[in-house]
């Protein structure tokens, strides 16, 4: 296990270049199991953009807990970058779970059943 350092909270760079930083450091023993970046949408064009997105990282702590660090980031001045840390279960990482895509990237995924695939609809594209 290694020492993991992540930040939670928010940071915003304003138009004048100043930064309002309300982040706090969190340190724990654990290992990274997987990472997933999803890109945001350009509100003017309705297309995917690399200037906004979310990076989720799954960790297993030294005491066996699973936690997800979510970093909602933007490269635009005035838009906040907000990071959170939350405990999850293996069910959260499986099909239908809140962090299904991250679970798939981290080895917790499995093939859909036929019924799951038929009910997934548009969710398969996200």
KOLFIMI-149340 format. One record per residue (C-alpha): residue number from 1; residue in three letters; x, y, z. Coordinates in Angstrom, 1 decimal. Each point is the difference from the previous one (the first is absolute). Layout:
    k    r      px      py      pz
  NUM  ALA       X       Y       Z
...
***
This chain:
    k    r      px      py      pz
    1  UNK     0.0     0.0     0.0
    2  UNK     1.2     3.5    -0.7
    3  UNK    -0.9     3.4     1.5
    4  UNK    -2.7     1.5    -2.1
    5  UNK    -0.5     3.8    -0.1
    6  UNK    -3.1     1.6    -1.5
    7  UNK    -1.7     3.3     0.4
    8  UNK    -3.7     0.6     0.6
    9  UNK    -1.9     3.3    -0.2
   10  UNK     0.0     2.6    -2.6
   11  UNK     2.4     2.4    -1.8
   12  UNK    -1.0     2.8    -2.4
   13  UNK     2.3     2.2    -2.1
   14  UNK    -1.7     3.3    -0.6
   15  UNK     0.2     2.3    -3.0
   16  UNK     2.6     2.1     1.6
   17  UNK     2.3    -3.0     0.5
   18  UNK    -0.5    -0.3     3.7
   19  UNK    -0.9    -3.4     1.5
   20  UNK    -2.6    -0.7     2.7
   21  UNK     1.2    -3.3     1.5
   22  UNK    -2.2    -2.0     2.4
   23  UNK     1.7    -3.3    -0.4
   24  UNK     1.1    -2.3     2.8
   25  UNK     2.6    -2.7    -0.2
   26  UNK    -1.0    -3.6     0.9
   27  UNK     2.7    -2.6     0.7
   28  UNK    -0.6    -3.7     0.4
   29  UNK     1.7    -3.4    -0.6
   30  UNK    -1.3    -1.9    -3.0
   31  UNK     0.4    -0.9    -3.7
   32  UNK    -1.5     1.3    -3.2
   33  UNK    -2.2    -2.5    -1.7
   34  UNK    -1.1     2.0    -3.0
   35  UNK    -0.6     3.4    -1.6
   36  UNK    -2.6     1.3    -2.5
   37  UNK    -0.2     3.4    -1.6
   38  UNK    -3.2     1.1    -1.7
   39  UNK    -0.1     3.2    -2.0
   40  UNK    -2.7     2.7     0.3
   41  UNK    -2.2     1.6    -2.5
   42  UNK     0.5     3.3    -1.8
   43  UNK    -3.3     1.7     0.9
   44  UNK     0.1     2.2    -3.2
   45  UNK     0.6    -2.8    -2.4
   46  UNK    -1.4    -3.1     1.8
   47  UNK     3.2    -1.9    -0.7
   48  UNK     2.6    -1.7     2.2
   49  UNK     2.8     2.3     1.1
   50  UNK     3.3    -0.5     1.8
   51  UNK    -0.3     3.2     1.9
   52  UNK    -2.4    -1.4     2.6
   53  UNK    -0.4    -3.5     1.5
   54  UNK     0.1    -2.3     3.0
   55  UNK     2.9    -2.3     1.0
   56  UNK    -1.0    -2.8     2.4
   57  UNK     2.6    -2.1     1.8
   58  UNK    -0.8    -3.1     1.9
   59  UNK     2.2    -0.9     3.1
   60  UNK     0.0    -2.9     2.3
   61  UNK     1.1     1.2     3.5
   62  UNK     2.3    -1.9     2.3
   63  UNK    -3.0    -1.1     2.1
   64  UNK    -1.8    -1.4    -3.0
   65  UNK    -2.4     2.9    -0.8
   66  UNK    -0.7     1.1    -3.6
   67  UNK    -0.1     3.7    -0.5
   68  UNK    -0.4     2.2    -3.1
   69  UNK     1.7     3.3    -0.5
   70  UNK    -2.0     2.1    -2.5
   71  UNK     1.6     3.1    -1.6
   72  UNK    -2.5     2.1    -2.0
   73  UNK     2.4     2.3    -1.9
   74  UNK    -0.2     2.9    -2.4
   75  UNK     2.7     1.9    -1.8
   76  UNK    -2.3     3.1    -0.2
   77  UNK     0.7     3.0     2.2
   78  UNK    -2.8     0.5     2.5
   79  UNK    -1.2    -3.6    -0.1
   80  UNK     0.8    -1.9     3.1
   81  UNK     1.9    -3.3     0.3
   82  UNK    -1.7    -2.1     2.7
   83  UNK     1.4    -3.2     1.4
   84  UNK    -1.7    -2.4     2.4
   85  UNK     0.8    -3.3     1.7
   86  UNK    -2.6    -2.6     0.8
   87  UNK    -0.2    -3.6     1.2
   88  UNK    -1.5    -2.5    -2.5
   89  UNK    -1.0    -3.6    -0.1
   90  UNK     0.7    -2.6    -2.6
   91  UNK    -3.7     0.3    -1.0
   92  UNK     0.7     3.7    -0.9
   93  UNK     2.7    -1.2    -2.4
   94  UNK    -2.1    -2.6    -1.8
   95  UNK    -2.7     0.3    -2.8
   96  UNK    -2.7     2.4     1.2
   97  UNK     2.3     1.5     2.7
   98  UNK     0.8     3.6     0.4
   99  UNK     3.6    -0.6    -1.1
  100  UNK    -0.6    -2.7    -2.5
  101  UNK     2.4     1.4    -2.6
  102  UNK     2.8     0.5     2.5
  103  UNK    -0.6    -3.6     1.3
  104  UNK     0.3    -1.3    -3.6
  105  UNK     3.3     1.8    -0.4
  106  UNK     1.2    -1.4     3.4
  107  UNK    -0.8    -3.6    -0.5
  108  UNK    -3.4    -0.2     1.8
  109  UNK    -2.0    -0.1    -3.2
  110  UNK    -1.6    -3.0    -1.6
  111  UNK    -1.9    -0.5    -3.3
  112  UNK    -3.6     1.2     0.1
  113  UNK    -2.7    -2.6     0.0
  114  UNK    -2.4     0.1    -2.9
  115  UNK    -2.7     1.7     2.2
  116  UNK     2.5     2.6     1.3
  117  UNK     1.1     0.8    -3.6
  118  UNK    -3.6     0.4    -1.2
  119  UNK    -0.9     2.3     2.9
  120  UNK     3.2     2.0    -0.2
  121  UNK    -1.1     1.9    -3.1
  122  UNK     1.9     3.3    -0.4
  123  UNK     2.0    -0.6     3.2
  124  UNK     2.4    -2.2    -1.9
  125  UNK     1.3     3.1    -1.9
  126  UNK     1.0     1.9     3.2
***
